[in-house]
Amino acid sequence: RNGVKFKKFYGMSSETAMNKHIGGIANYRASEGKTVEIPYRGPVEKTIQDILGGLRSTCTYVGAKRLKELTKRTTFIRVEEQHNEVFSE
């Protein structure tokens, strides 16, 4: 689209995945989730470097010298509900 590449993103319970991997949705099942197209950001290496940089920064903030120390120096909170703008329609 106008020279911009997109990548299709879908979960394994989506209609797209069921059609692609098992030949359709069985009568006793319902598809879950949705299929979206997100702008292609290039090779995964850049994304991995961004994630690693975030982890290094986090370890610095909490005083963890190793990744194993991260859970001992932090409290993780499970988020049950969130709104992710990336996948909005």
N, C-alpha and C positions, 0 to 999 in steps of 0.2 A: 504494500500500500504506500504509494508515493515514495518508494525506495526504502521504506522502513521494514525491517524483518520482525516477525512476531513468532512467539513460541506458544504452542497450545499447552495448557496446564490443566490437569484434571486428576481427581482422586480415583482410587481403584474401585469404588462403589458407584462411580458415575455412569451414566448411560454410555458415554464415549468409551470408557474402559471396558464395559461389558460387551459392547458391540465389537471392539477391537480384539479382545482376548478370549471371549467365550462364545462369540457368535450371536450375541443378543441378550436380552433380559428374559430370564426364565419366568414362566407364568406365576410362580409363587414368590417372586422377588419384586422389589421396587428399587429403582435407581435412587441414589442419594448424592447430594452435592451437585456441583455444576461444573461446566467446562468454560474456561476463559482463555483469552489470548492476551499475553503480556508482551511488551516490547522486548526483543532479544537484546541482551546486554553483553554479548560476546562470550568468550571461553569461560569456563567455570573457575579457572585459576584465579581470576581477579576477585570473584565472589569469595573464594576460600581465603584469600589474603585479607579481605575485609573482615571476615568472621574471626580469623586468627588475631588480627589487630584489635578487634573489640574484646576478645578474651584476654589478651595481654594487658589492655587498658584496665579491664575489670580487676584482674589480679593485682595490678598496681594500686588501685583504689582501696582494696580490702587488705593489702599487705600479704598476699599469697605469693610465695616464691615458686610454687609448682601448682599445676592444675588440680592435683589431688587435694591440696589445701583449700581450694575454693569453697568446697561444701562445708568445711569446718569453720570458715570465717564469714559465712553468709547465711541468711535465712531465705529460702526459696518459697515463694507464694504461688500456689496454683491459681491460674486465672480460668474461670469456667466459661466466661463469655467475653468476647471482644469483637469489635467491629474493625475489619481490615479494609481500608480504602482501596487497596490494590485490586481486590476482587469485586468491587462494587459494580453494579450495572447502571 
